[in-house]
């Protein structure tokens, strides 16, 4: 999902270390970054009608 650099922003979150480790493993198994994992999960959860 390419993003126009003029239309993006940075979001920082705080995650408990144990959850971070589990999610990091999921991201690595899928071959994506943690930020991409969070973005995909947020879109699927909160914007389910948005085309991907």
Predicted model as a PDB file, atoms N, CA, C, CB and O in Angstrom, pLDDT in the B-factor column:
MODEL        1                                                                  
ATOM      1  N   UNK A   1       0.838  -1.157   0.000  1.00 57.00           N  
ATOM      2  CA  UNK A   1       0.000   0.000   0.000  1.00 57.00           C  
ATOM      3  C   UNK A   1       0.900   1.242   0.000  1.00 57.00           C  
ATOM      4  CB  UNK A   1      -0.963  -0.015   1.213  1.00 57.00           C  
ATOM      5  O   UNK A   1       1.227   1.756   1.070  1.00 57.00           O  
ATOM      6  N   UNK A   2       1.309   1.738  -1.183  1.00 69.00           N  
ATOM      7  CA  UNK A   2       2.158   2.927  -1.245  1.00 69.00           C  
ATOM      8  C   UNK A   2       1.434   4.148  -0.680  1.00 69.00           C  
ATOM      9  CB  UNK A   2       2.597   3.196  -2.691  1.00 69.00           C  
ATOM     10  O   UNK A   2       0.233   4.322  -0.886  1.00 69.00           O  
ATOM     11  N   UNK A   3       2.168   4.975   0.023  1.00 70.00           N  
ATOM     12  CA  UNK A   3       1.594   6.165   0.639  1.00 70.00           C  
ATOM     13  C   UNK A   3       2.333   7.388   0.123  1.00 70.00           C  
ATOM     14  CB  UNK A   3       1.665   6.088   2.191  1.00 70.00           C  
ATOM     15  O   UNK A   3       3.563   7.432   0.138  1.00 70.00           O  
ATOM     16  N   UNK A   4       1.579   8.379  -0.333  1.00 78.00           N  
ATOM     17  CA  UNK A   4       2.150   9.641  -0.785  1.00 78.00           C  
ATOM     18  C   UNK A   4       2.855  10.301   0.403  1.00 78.00           C  
ATOM     19  CB  UNK A   4       1.045  10.582  -1.385  1.00 78.00           C  
ATOM     20  O   UNK A   4       2.223  10.534   1.433  1.00 78.00           O  
ATOM     21  N   UNK A   5       4.160  10.608   0.280  1.00 75.00           N  
ATOM     22  CA  UNK A   5       4.900  11.182   1.414  1.00 75.00           C  
ATOM     23  C   UNK A   5       4.329  12.505   1.921  1.00 75.00           C  
ATOM     24  CB  UNK A   5       6.334  11.391   1.021  1.00 75.00           C  
ATOM     25  O   UNK A   5       4.554  12.865   3.077  1.00 75.00           O  
ATOM     26  N   UNK A   6       3.601  13.226   1.088  1.00 84.00           N  
ATOM     27  CA  UNK A   6       3.013  14.487   1.540  1.00 84.00           C  
ATOM     28  C   UNK A   6       1.740  14.261   2.342  1.00 84.00           C  
ATOM     29  CB  UNK A   6       2.719  15.385   0.351  1.00 84.00           C  
ATOM     30  O   UNK A   6       1.185  15.206   2.903  1.00 84.00           O  
ATOM     31  N   UNK A   7       1.273  13.017   2.402  1.00 81.00           N  
ATOM     32  CA  UNK A   7       0.021  12.715   3.094  1.00 81.00           C  
ATOM     33  C   UNK A   7       0.206  11.680   4.201  1.00 81.00           C  
ATOM     34  CB  UNK A   7      -1.013  12.221   2.101  1.00 81.00           C  
ATOM     35  O   UNK A   7      -0.710  10.905   4.478  1.00 81.00           O  
ATOM     36  N   UNK A   8       1.361  11.656   4.828  1.00 82.00           N  
ATOM     37  CA  UNK A   8       1.584  10.674   5.884  1.00 82.00           C  
ATOM     38  C   UNK A   8       1.998  11.364   7.171  1.00 82.00           C  
ATOM     39  CB  UNK A   8       2.647   9.656   5.462  1.00 82.00           C  
ATOM     40  O   UNK A   8       2.394  12.530   7.165  1.00 82.00           O  
ATOM     41  N   UNK A   9       1.903  10.641   8.264  1.00 85.00           N  
ATOM     42  CA  UNK A   9       2.293  11.149   9.574  1.00 85.00           C  
ATOM     43  C   UNK A   9       2.908  10.006  10.374  1.00 85.00           C  
ATOM     44  CB  UNK A   9       1.073  11.769  10.328  1.00 85.00           C  
ATOM     45  O   UNK A   9       2.806   8.842   9.986  1.00 85.00           O  
ATOM     46  N   UNK A  10       3.536  10.338  11.472  1.00 86.00           N  
ATOM     47  CA  UNK A  10       4.156   9.347  12.342  1.00 86.00           C  
ATOM     48  C   UNK A  10       3.311   9.182  13.595  1.00 86.00           C  
ATOM     49  CB  UNK A  10       5.606   9.754  12.708  1.00 86.00           C  
ATOM     50  O   UNK A  10       2.854  10.161  14.185  1.00 86.00           O  
ATOM     51  N   UNK A  11       3.108   7.922  13.997  1.00 88.00           N  
ATOM     52  CA  UNK A  11       2.361   7.624  15.213  1.00 88.00           C  
ATOM     53  C   UNK A  11       3.251   6.756  16.088  1.00 88.00           C  
ATOM     54  CB  UNK A  11       0.993   6.913  14.899  1.00 88.00           C  
ATOM     55  O   UNK A  11       3.817   5.767  15.623  1.00 88.00           O  
ATOM     56  N   UNK A  12       3.372   7.127  17.343  1.00 92.00           N  
ATOM     57  CA  UNK A  12       4.169   6.339  18.277  1.00 92.00           C  
ATOM     58  C   UNK A  12       3.254   5.759  19.332  1.00 92.00           C  
ATOM     59  CB  UNK A  12       5.285   7.194  18.928  1.00 92.00           C  
ATOM     60  O   UNK A  12       2.324   6.422  19.790  1.00 92.00           O  
ATOM     61  N   UNK A  13       3.515   4.522  19.718  1.00 92.00           N  
ATOM     62  CA  UNK A  13       2.709   3.869  20.739  1.00 92.00           C  
ATOM     63  C   UNK A  13       3.617   3.243  21.788  1.00 92.00           C  
ATOM     64  CB  UNK A  13       1.787   2.805  20.112  1.00 92.00           C  
ATOM     65  O   UNK A  13       4.800   3.003  21.545  1.00 92.00           O  
ATOM     66  N   UNK A  14       3.053   2.987  22.940  1.00 95.00           N  
ATOM     67  CA  UNK A  14       3.761   2.285  24.008  1.00 95.00           C  
ATOM     68  C   UNK A  14       3.075   0.944  24.197  1.00 95.00           C  
ATOM     69  CB  UNK A  14       3.778   3.117  25.347  1.00 95.00           C  
ATOM     70  O   UNK A  14       1.855   0.871  24.346  1.00 95.00           O  
ATOM     71  N   UNK A  15       3.877  -0.118  24.190  1.00 93.00           N  
ATOM     72  CA  UNK A  15       3.352  -1.480  24.278  1.00 93.00           C  
ATOM     73  C   UNK A  15       4.111  -2.212  25.378  1.00 93.00           C  
ATOM     74  CB  UNK A  15       3.479  -2.233  22.908  1.00 93.00           C  
ATOM     75  O   UNK A  15       5.332  -2.088  25.471  1.00 93.00           O  
ATOM     76  N   UNK A  16       3.405  -2.972  26.212  1.00 96.00           N  
ATOM     77  CA  UNK A  16       4.117  -3.784  27.199  1.00 96.00           C  
ATOM     78  C   UNK A  16       5.117  -4.715  26.502  1.00 96.00           C  
ATOM     79  CB  UNK A  16       3.115  -4.607  28.050  1.00 96.00           C  
ATOM     80  O   UNK A  16       4.850  -5.214  25.409  1.00 96.00           O  
ATOM     81  N   UNK A  17       6.257  -4.941  27.137  1.00 96.00           N  
ATOM     82  CA  UNK A  17       7.330  -5.715  26.516  1.00 96.00           C  
ATOM     83  C   UNK A  17       6.911  -7.117  26.105  1.00 96.00           C  
ATOM     84  CB  UNK A  17       8.486  -5.806  27.450  1.00 96.00           C  
ATOM     85  O   UNK A  17       7.336  -7.604  25.057  1.00 96.00           O  
ATOM     86  N   UNK A  18       6.085  -7.773  26.912  1.00 96.00           N  
ATOM     87  CA  UNK A  18       5.696  -9.138  26.561  1.00 96.00           C  
ATOM     88  C   UNK A  18       4.818  -9.161  25.302  1.00 96.00           C  
ATOM     89  CB  UNK A  18       4.953  -9.796  27.735  1.00 96.00           C  
ATOM     90  O   UNK A  18       4.968 -10.041  24.455  1.00 96.00           O  
ATOM     91  N   UNK A  19       3.906  -8.194  25.185  1.00 96.00           N  
ATOM     92  CA  UNK A  19       3.073  -8.112  23.981  1.00 96.00           C  
ATOM     93  C   UNK A  19       3.923  -7.725  22.778  1.00 96.00           C  
ATOM     94  CB  UNK A  19       1.925  -7.095  24.176  1.00 96.00           C  
ATOM     95  O   UNK A  19       3.731  -8.249  21.681  1.00 96.00           O  
ATOM     96  N   UNK A  20       4.857  -6.811  22.985  1.00 95.00           N  
ATOM     97  CA  UNK A  20       5.748  -6.402  21.896  1.00 95.00           C  
ATOM     98  C   UNK A  20       6.503  -7.599  21.331  1.00 95.00           C  
ATOM     99  CB  UNK A  20       6.740  -5.338  22.385  1.00 95.00           C  
ATOM    100  O   UNK A  20       6.615  -7.746  20.114  1.00 95.00           O  
ATOM    101  N   UNK A  21       7.012  -8.436  22.192  1.00 97.00           N  
ATOM    102  CA  UNK A  21       7.776  -9.586  21.746  1.00 97.00           C  
ATOM    103  C   UNK A  21       6.906 -10.543  20.928  1.00 97.00           C  
ATOM    104  CB  UNK A  21       8.380 -10.313  22.945  1.00 97.00           C  
ATOM    105  O   UNK A  21       7.341 -11.050  19.894  1.00 97.00           O  
ATOM    106  N   UNK A  22       5.693 -10.784  21.387  1.00 96.00           N  
ATOM    107  CA  UNK A  22       4.790 -11.663  20.645  1.00 96.00           C  
ATOM    108  C   UNK A  22       4.446 -11.081  19.276  1.00 96.00           C  
ATOM    109  CB  UNK A  22       3.509 -11.905  21.447  1.00 96.00           C  
ATOM    110  O   UNK A  22       4.459 -11.797  18.274  1.00 96.00           O  
ATOM    111  N   UNK A  23       4.140  -9.790  19.231  1.00 95.00           N  
ATOM    112  CA  UNK A  23       3.789  -9.156  17.966  1.00 95.00           C  
ATOM    113  C   UNK A  23       4.989  -9.063  17.022  1.00 95.00           C  
ATOM    114  CB  UNK A  23       3.219  -7.769  18.219  1.00 95.00           C  
ATOM    115  O   UNK A  23       4.839  -9.146  15.803  1.00 95.00           O  
ATOM    116  N   UNK A  24       6.168  -8.890  17.593  1.00 96.00           N  
ATOM    117  CA  UNK A  24       7.385  -8.858  16.784  1.00 96.00           C  
ATOM    118  C   UNK A  24       7.582 -10.200  16.079  1.00 96.00           C  
ATOM    119  CB  UNK A  24       8.615  -8.522  17.661  1.00 96.00           C  
ATOM    120  O   UNK A  24       7.958 -10.242  14.908  1.00 96.00           O  
ATOM    121  N   UNK A  25       7.329 -11.282  16.790  1.00 97.00           N  
ATOM    122  CA  UNK A  25       7.436 -12.616  16.198  1.00 97.00           C  
ATOM    123  C   UNK A  25       6.416 -12.800  15.074  1.00 97.00           C  
ATOM    124  CB  UNK A  25       7.239 -13.696  17.273  1.00 97.00           C  
ATOM    125  O   UNK A  25       6.732 -13.376  14.033  1.00 97.00           O  
ATOM    126  N   UNK A  26       5.196 -12.311  15.285  1.00 96.00           N  
ATOM    127  CA  UNK A  26       4.163 -12.397  14.246  1.00 96.00           C  
ATOM    128  C   UNK A  26       4.605 -11.626  13.008  1.00 96.00           C  
ATOM    129  CB  UNK A  26       2.808 -11.852  14.766  1.00 96.00           C  
ATOM    130  O   UNK A  26       4.502 -12.127  11.888  1.00 96.00           O  
ATOM    131  N   UNK A  27       5.094 -10.416  13.210  1.00 96.00           N  
ATOM    132  CA  UNK A  27       5.540  -9.581  12.085  1.00 96.00           C  
ATOM    133  C   UNK A  27       6.683 -10.256  11.328  1.00 96.00           C  
ATOM    134  CB  UNK A  27       5.988  -8.188  12.587  1.00 96.00           C  
ATOM    135  O   UNK A  27       6.696 -10.265  10.097  1.00 96.00           O  
ATOM    136  N   UNK A  28       7.633 -10.816  12.058  1.00 97.00           N  
ATOM    137  CA  UNK A  28       8.760 -11.484  11.406  1.00 97.00           C  
ATOM    138  C   UNK A  28       8.307 -12.697  10.605  1.00 97.00           C  
ATOM    139  CB  UNK A  28       9.795 -11.905  12.442  1.00 97.00           C  
ATOM    140  O   UNK A  28       8.810 -12.934   9.507  1.00 97.00           O  
ATOM    141  N   UNK A  29       7.371 -13.463  11.135  1.00 97.00           N  
ATOM    142  CA  UNK A  29       6.855 -14.640  10.420  1.00 97.00           C  
ATOM    143  C   UNK A  29       6.157 -14.231   9.129  1.00 97.00           C  
ATOM    144  CB  UNK A  29       5.884 -15.432  11.313  1.00 97.00           C  
ATOM    145  O   UNK A  29       6.212 -14.951   8.132  1.00 97.00           O  
ATOM    146  N   UNK A  30       5.497 -13.065   9.150  1.00 96.00           N  
ATOM    147  CA  UNK A  30       4.798 -12.571   7.962  1.00 96.00           C  
ATOM    148  C   UNK A  30       5.732 -11.821   7.016  1.00 96.00           C  
ATOM    149  CB  UNK A  30       3.649 -11.664   8.374  1.00 96.00           C  
ATOM    150  O   UNK A  30       5.377 -11.547   5.870  1.00 96.00           O  
ATOM    151  N   UNK A  31       6.911 -11.496   7.497  1.00 97.00           N  
ATOM    152  CA  UNK A  31       7.873 -10.774   6.669  1.00 97.00           C  
ATOM    153  C   UNK A  31       7.540  -9.307   6.490  1.00 97.00           C  
ATOM    154  CB  UNK A  31       7.966 -11.419   5.332  1.00 97.00           C  
ATOM    155  O   UNK A  31       7.842  -8.715   5.453  1.00 97.00           O  
ATOM    156  N   UNK A  32       6.906  -8.711   7.519  1.00 96.00           N  
ATOM    157  CA  UNK A  32       6.563  -7.293   7.463  1.00 96.00           C  
ATOM    158  C   UNK A  32       7.093  -6.589   8.706  1.00 96.00           C  
ATOM    159  CB  UNK A  32       5.031  -7.101   7.339  1.00 96.00           C  
ATOM    160  O   UNK A  32       7.485  -7.230   9.681  1.00 96.00           O  
ATOM    161  N   UNK A  33       7.098  -5.265   8.655  1.00 94.00           N  
ATOM    162  CA  UNK A  33       7.559  -4.493   9.809  1.00 94.00           C  
ATOM    163  C   UNK A  33       6.462  -4.437  10.875  1.00 94.00           C  
ATOM    164  CB  UNK A  33       7.972  -3.059   9.379  1.00 94.00           C  
ATOM    165  O   UNK A  33       5.293  -4.709  10.604  1.00 94.00           O  
ATOM    166  N   UNK A  34       6.864  -4.085  12.067  1.00 94.00           N  
ATOM    167  CA  UNK A  34       5.901  -3.930  13.158  1.00 94.00           C  
ATOM    168  C   UNK A  34       4.900  -2.832  12.822  1.00 94.00           C  
ATOM    169  CB  UNK A  34       6.623  -3.611  14.486  1.00 94.00           C  
ATOM    170  O   UNK A  34       3.706  -2.977  13.082  1.00 94.00           O  
ATOM    171  N   UNK A  35       5.380  -1.741  12.247  1.00 92.00           N  
ATOM    172  CA  UNK A  35       4.465  -0.649  11.928  1.00 92.00           C  
ATOM    173  C   UNK A  35       3.431  -1.083  10.900  1.00 92.00           C  
ATOM    174  CB  UNK A  35       5.239   0.561  11.413  1.00 92.00           C  
ATOM    175  O   UNK A  35       2.265  -0.702  10.998  1.00 92.00           O  
ATOM    176  N   UNK A  36       3.843  -1.873   9.918  1.00 93.00           N  
ATOM    177  CA  UNK A  36       2.900  -2.377   8.921  1.00 93.00           C  
ATOM    178  C   UNK A  36       1.890  -3.322   9.575  1.00 93.00           C  
ATOM    179  CB  UNK A  36       3.651  -3.100   7.778  1.00 93.00           C  
ATOM    180  O   UNK A  36       0.708  -3.298   9.231  1.00 93.00           O  
ATOM    181  N   UNK A  37       2.341  -4.139  10.502  1.00 95.00           N  
ATOM    182  CA  UNK A  37       1.448  -5.041  11.229  1.00 95.00           C  
ATOM    183  C   UNK A  37       0.379  -4.250  11.980  1.00 95.00           C  
ATOM    184  CB  UNK A  37       2.248  -5.920  12.211  1.00 95.00           C  
ATOM    185  O   UNK A  37      -0.804  -4.583  11.910  1.00 95.00           O  
ATOM    186  N   UNK A  38       0.793  -3.199  12.701  1.00 93.00           N  
ATOM    187  CA  UNK A  38      -0.153  -2.378  13.446  1.00 93.00           C  
ATOM    188  C   UNK A  38      -1.112  -1.656  12.502  1.00 93.00           C  
ATOM    189  CB  UNK A  38       0.594  -1.365  14.318  1.00 93.00           C  
ATOM    190  O   UNK A  38      -2.307  -1.572  12.786  1.00 93.00           O  
ATOM    191  N   UNK A  39      -0.608  -1.138  11.392  1.00 92.00           N  
ATOM    192  CA  UNK A  39      -1.456  -0.433  10.438  1.00 92.00           C  
ATOM    193  C   UNK A  39      -2.508  -1.371   9.856  1.00 92.00           C  
ATOM    194  CB  UNK A  39      -0.608   0.176   9.315  1.00 92.00           C  
ATOM    195  O   UNK A  39      -3.684  -1.014   9.786  1.00 92.00           O  
ATOM    196  N   UNK A  40      -2.098  -2.559   9.441  1.00 92.00           N  
ATOM    197  CA  UNK A  40      -3.042  -3.525   8.880  1.00 92.00           C  
ATOM    198  C   UNK A  40      -4.101  -3.924   9.909  1.00 92.00           C  
ATOM    199  CB  UNK A  40      -2.296  -4.770   8.380  1.00 92.00           C  
ATOM    200  O   UNK A  40      -5.283  -4.027   9.581  1.00 92.00           O  
ATOM    201  N   UNK A  41      -3.677  -4.145  11.142  1.00 93.00           N  
ATOM    202  CA  UNK A  41      -4.619  -4.538  12.196  1.00 93.00           C  
ATOM    203  C   UNK A  41      -5.596  -3.411  12.499  1.00 93.00           C  
ATOM    204  CB  UNK A  41      -3.863  -4.936  13.474  1.00 93.00           C  
ATOM    205  O   UNK A  41      -6.788  -3.658  12.680  1.00 93.00           O  
ATOM    206  N   UNK A  42      -5.108  -2.184  12.556  1.00 92.00           N  
ATOM    207  CA  UNK A  42      -5.984  -1.050  12.846  1.00 92.00           C  
ATOM    208  C   UNK A  42      -7.007  -0.848  11.731  1.00 92.00           C  
ATOM    209  CB  UNK A  42      -5.157   0.228  13.041  1.00 92.00           C  
ATOM    210  O   UNK A  42      -8.183  -0.608  12.005  1.00 92.00           O  
ATOM    211  N   UNK A  43      -6.570  -0.943  10.485  1.00 91.00           N  
ATOM    212  CA  UNK A  43      -7.492  -0.781   9.359  1.00 91.00           C  
ATOM    213  C   UNK A  43      -8.530  -1.897   9.367  1.00 91.00           C  
ATOM    214  CB  UNK A  43      -6.723  -0.771   8.017  1.00 91.00           C  
ATOM    215  O   UNK A  43      -9.721  -1.636   9.194  1.00 91.00           O  
ATOM    216  N   UNK A  44      -8.093  -3.128   9.564  1.00 92.00           N  
ATOM    217  CA  UNK A  44      -9.025  -4.260   9.575  1.00 92.00           C  
ATOM    218  C   UNK A  44     -10.034  -4.147  10.716  1.00 92.00           C  
ATOM    219  CB  UNK A  44      -8.255  -5.577   9.692  1.00 92.00           C  
ATOM    220  O   UNK A  44     -11.191  -4.539  10.559  1.00 92.00           O  
ATOM    221  N   UNK A  45      -9.612  -3.620  11.850  1.00 93.00           N  
ATOM    222  CA  UNK A  45     -10.476  -3.521  13.018  1.00 93.00           C  
ATOM    223  C   UNK A  45     -11.410  -2.313  12.975  1.00 93.00           C  
ATOM    224  CB  UNK A  45      -9.636  -3.461  14.260  1.00 93.00           C  
ATOM    225  O   UNK A  45     -12.607  -2.436  13.232  1.00 93.00           O  
ATOM    226  N   UNK A  46     -10.855  -1.149  12.649  1.00 94.00           N  
ATOM    227  CA  UNK A  46     -11.618   0.077  12.776  1.00 94.00           C  
ATOM    228  C   UNK A  46     -12.133   0.667  11.460  1.00 94.00           C  
ATOM    229  CB  UNK A  46     -10.790   1.078  13.453  1.00 94.00           C  
ATOM    230  O   UNK A  46     -13.014   1.527  11.468  1.00 94.00           O  
ATOM    231  N   UNK A  47     -11.591   0.212  10.344  1.00 93.00           N  
ATOM    232  CA  UNK A  47     -12.029   0.704   9.026  1.00 93.00           C  
ATOM    233  C   UNK A  47     -12.282  -0.491   8.092  1.00 93.00           C  
ATOM    234  CB  UNK A  47     -10.957   1.673   8.405  1.00 93.00           C  
ATOM    235  O   UNK A  47     -11.699  -0.561   7.010  1.00 93.00           O  
ATOM    236  N   UNK A  48     -13.134  -1.413   8.497  1.00 88.00           N  
ATOM    237  CA  UNK A  48     -13.293  -2.651   7.728  1.00 88.00           C  
ATOM    238  C   UNK A  48     -13.833  -2.443   6.317  1.00 88.00           C  
ATOM    239  CB  UNK A  48     -14.203  -3.578   8.464  1.00 88.00           C  
ATOM    240  O   UNK A  48     -13.616  -3.297   5.457  1.00 88.00           O  
ATOM    241  N   UNK A  49     -14.522  -1.347   6.051  1.00 89.00           N  
ATOM    242  CA  UNK A  49     -15.064  -1.105   4.716  1.00 89.00           C  
ATOM    243  C   UNK A  49     -14.084  -0.401   3.786  1.00 89.00           C  
ATOM    244  CB  UNK A  49     -16.319  -0.291   4.821  1.00 89.00           C  
ATOM    245  O   UNK A  49     -14.369  -0.214   2.603  1.00 89.00           O  
ATOM    246  N   UNK A  50     -12.941  -0.015   4.317  1.00 83.00           N  
ATOM    247  CA  UNK A  50     -11.931   0.686   3.509  1.00 83.00           C  
ATOM    248  C   UNK A  50     -11.239  -0.322   2.595  1.00 83.00           C  
ATOM    249  CB  UNK A  50     -10.882   1.417   4.420  1.00 83.00           C  
ATOM    250  O   UNK A  50     -10.785  -1.370   3.056  1.00 83.00           O  
ATOM    251  N   UNK A  51     -11.156  -0.008   1.289  1.00 72.00           N  
ATOM    252  CA  UNK A  51     -10.452  -0.939   0.386  1.00 72.00           C  
ATOM    253  C   UNK A  51      -8.963  -1.010   0.710  1.00 72.00           C  
ATOM    254  CB  UNK A  51     -10.644  -0.512  -1.080  1.00 72.00           C  
ATOM    255  O   UNK A  51      -8.354   0.005   1.047  1.00 72.00           O  
ATOM    256  N   UNK A  52      -8.380  -2.181   0.614  1.00 61.00           N  
ATOM    257  CA  UNK A  52      -6.957  -2.336   0.947  1.00 61.00           C  
ATOM    258  C   UNK A  52      -6.084  -2.340  -0.264  1.00 61.00           C  
ATOM    259  CB  UNK A  52      -6.731  -3.596   1.716  1.00 61.00           C  
ATOM    260  O   UNK A  52      -4.864  -2.462  -0.146  1.00 61.00           O  
TER     261      UNK A  52                                                      
ENDMDL                                                                          
END                                                                             
